[in-house]
């Protein structure tokens, strides 16, 4: 199983970024995918989650209305579109999947929101 995030970077407050997570080594279309983030000194938190078909989606209250999770099962990729970014969105963002009672994580991509 391999999850590879990309798309992070430095952006000004109010700006936008789209993260991608390319998956391999498992049947991507069968499983939920999630985005988490971890800021320095903070616990890792769930940001958004999408079901295998995309029909069920969850967002943390802190990102509702600003972040959009989506997936392309033909490309084995999950996305996180982020708009109206705030300094408090600064964190390392990770994608995750879970099956057979085990979590699989990517290596993370840094998002820094600063002027």
C-alpha positions as a LaTeX table, in Angstrom:
\begin{tabular}{lrrr}
\hline
Residue & $x$ (\AA) & $y$ (\AA) & $z$ (\AA) \\
\hline
Unk1 & 0.00 & 0.00 & 0.00 \\
Unk2 & 1.32 & 3.41 & $-0.94$ \\
Unk3 & $-0.22$ & 6.83 & $-0.45$ \\
Unk4 & 1.63 & 9.82 & $-1.88$ \\
Unk5 & 0.43 & 13.34 & $-1.12$ \\
Unk6 & 1.34 & 16.38 & $-3.20$ \\
Unk7 & 0.26 & 19.97 & $-3.73$ \\
Unk8 & 1.27 & 21.59 & $-0.46$ \\
Unk9 & 3.12 & 24.86 & $-0.23$ \\
Unk10 & 3.17 & 28.40 & 1.05 \\
Unk11 & 0.06 & 30.49 & 0.44 \\
Unk12 & $-1.18$ & 33.85 & 1.69 \\
Unk13 & $-4.26$ & 34.11 & 3.90 \\
Unk14 & $-7.36$ & 33.94 & 1.74 \\
Unk15 & $-5.55$ & 31.90 & $-0.87$ \\
Unk16 & $-6.26$ & 28.44 & $-2.26$ \\
Unk17 & $-4.50$ & 25.11 & $-2.67$ \\
Unk18 & $-5.52$ & 21.70 & $-3.92$ \\
Unk19 & $-3.89$ & 18.63 & $-2.41$ \\
Unk20 & $-3.72$ & 15.28 & $-4.17$ \\
Unk21 & $-3.15$ & 11.81 & $-2.80$ \\
Unk22 & $-2.21$ & 9.08 & $-5.27$ \\
Unk23 & $-2.95$ & 5.57 & $-4.02$ \\
Unk24 & $-1.57$ & 2.22 & $-5.10$ \\
Unk25 & $-1.29$ & $-1.33$ & $-3.85$ \\
Unk26 & $-4.94$ & $-1.85$ & $-2.98$ \\
Unk27 & $-8.38$ & $-1.64$ & $-4.58$ \\
Unk28 & $-8.84$ & 2.09 & $-4.12$ \\
Unk29 & $-12.47$ & 2.18 & $-5.21$ \\
Unk30 & $-13.52$ & $-0.13$ & $-2.35$ \\
Unk31 & $-12.45$ & 2.02 & 0.57 \\
Unk32 & $-13.07$ & 5.25 & 2.39 \\
Unk33 & $-10.34$ & 7.87 & 2.14 \\
Unk34 & $-9.57$ & 10.57 & 4.66 \\
Unk35 & $-7.52$ & 13.72 & 5.00 \\
Unk36 & $-5.97$ & 14.54 & 8.37 \\
Unk37 & $-3.74$ & 17.38 & 9.47 \\
Unk38 & $-1.29$ & 17.95 & 12.27 \\
Unk39 & $-0.07$ & 21.35 & 13.37 \\
Unk40 & 3.10 & 21.75 & 15.47 \\
Unk41 & 2.43 & 20.74 & 19.05 \\
Unk42 & $-1.08$ & 19.57 & 18.23 \\
Unk43 & $-2.70$ & 16.18 & 17.82 \\
Unk44 & $-3.48$ & 14.88 & 14.37 \\
Unk45 & $-7.09$ & 15.72 & 13.49 \\
Unk46 & $-9.57$ & 14.47 & 10.90 \\
Unk47 & $-10.30$ & 17.15 & 8.31 \\
Unk48 & $-12.48$ & 15.35 & 5.77 \\
Unk49 & $-13.55$ & 11.88 & 4.76 \\
Unk50 & $-15.17$ & 10.44 & 1.64 \\
Unk51 & $-16.84$ & 7.08 & 1.10 \\
Unk52 & $-15.79$ & 4.64 & $-1.59$ \\
Unk53 & $-18.31$ & 5.98 & $-4.11$ \\
Unk54 & $-18.19$ & 9.58 & $-2.94$ \\
Unk55 & $-21.77$ & 9.44 & $-1.79$ \\
Unk56 & $-20.99$ & 10.10 & 1.87 \\
Unk57 & $-18.74$ & 12.95 & 2.94 \\
Unk58 & $-17.72$ & 14.34 & 6.33 \\
Unk59 & $-16.02$ & 17.63 & 7.17 \\
Unk60 & $-14.65$ & 18.95 & 10.42 \\
Unk61 & $-16.53$ & 22.04 & 11.54 \\
Unk62 & $-13.38$ & 24.12 & 11.21 \\
Unk63 & $-13.20$ & 23.56 & 7.44 \\
Unk64 & $-16.87$ & 23.32 & 6.40 \\
Unk65 & $-17.65$ & 25.62 & 3.53 \\
Unk66 & $-13.96$ & 26.12 & 2.70 \\
Unk67 & $-12.61$ & 22.64 & 1.94 \\
Unk68 & $-13.94$ & 20.12 & $-0.56$ \\
Unk69 & $-12.92$ & 16.47 & $-0.64$ \\
Unk70 & $-13.36$ & 14.48 & $-3.84$ \\
Unk71 & $-12.05$ & 11.34 & $-5.47$ \\
Unk72 & $-11.41$ & 9.93 & $-8.91$ \\
Unk73 & $-11.60$ & 6.15 & $-8.71$ \\
Unk74 & $-10.34$ & 5.81 & $-12.27$ \\
Unk75 & $-7.13$ & 7.61 & $-11.27$ \\
Unk76 & $-6.86$ & 6.13 & $-7.75$ \\
Unk77 & $-6.60$ & 9.65 & $-6.40$ \\
Unk78 & $-8.29$ & 11.63 & $-3.66$ \\
Unk79 & $-8.23$ & 15.43 & $-3.58$ \\
Unk80 & $-8.66$ & 18.17 & $-1.01$ \\
Unk81 & $-9.54$ & 21.55 & $-2.47$ \\
Unk82 & $-8.92$ & 24.31 & 0.05 \\
Unk83 & $-10.10$ & 27.90 & $-0.35$ \\
Unk84 & $-10.18$ & 30.94 & 1.95 \\
Unk85 & $-7.17$ & 29.56 & 3.77 \\
Unk86 & $-6.37$ & 30.86 & 7.23 \\
Unk87 & $-3.13$ & 30.86 & 9.22 \\
Unk88 & $-4.69$ & 28.27 & 11.52 \\
Unk89 & $-4.88$ & 25.87 & 8.55 \\
Unk90 & $-1.08$ & 25.63 & 8.66 \\
Unk91 & $-0.18$ & 21.98 & 9.22 \\
Unk92 & 1.16 & 18.84 & 7.63 \\
Unk93 & $-1.70$ & 17.23 & 5.72 \\
Unk94 & $-1.91$ & 13.45 & 5.46 \\
Unk95 & $-4.18$ & 11.12 & 3.55 \\
Unk96 & $-5.25$ & 7.88 & 5.12 \\
Unk97 & $-7.16$ & 4.75 & 4.35 \\
Unk98 & $-8.15$ & 1.84 & 6.55 \\
Unk99 & $-8.87$ & $-1.80$ & 5.82 \\
Unk100 & $-8.43$ & $-5.12$ & 7.55 \\
Unk101 & $-8.37$ & $-3.14$ & 10.84 \\
Unk102 & $-5.19$ & $-1.32$ & 9.88 \\
Unk103 & $-4.53$ & 2.33 & 9.05 \\
Unk104 & $-2.31$ & 3.29 & 6.12 \\
Unk105 & $-0.85$ & 6.80 & 5.95 \\
Unk106 & 0.96 & 8.88 & 3.41 \\
Unk107 & 4.12 & 10.79 & 4.22 \\
Unk108 & 2.32 & 14.13 & 4.43 \\
Unk109 & 2.56 & 17.45 & 2.63 \\
Unk110 & 3.21 & 20.78 & 4.35 \\
Unk111 & 0.69 & 23.59 & 4.00 \\
Unk112 & 1.77 & 26.97 & 5.35 \\
Unk113 & $-0.63$ & 29.92 & 5.35 \\
Unk114 & 1.24 & 33.12 & 6.02 \\
Unk115 & 1.67 & 36.63 & 4.70 \\
\hline
\end{tabular}
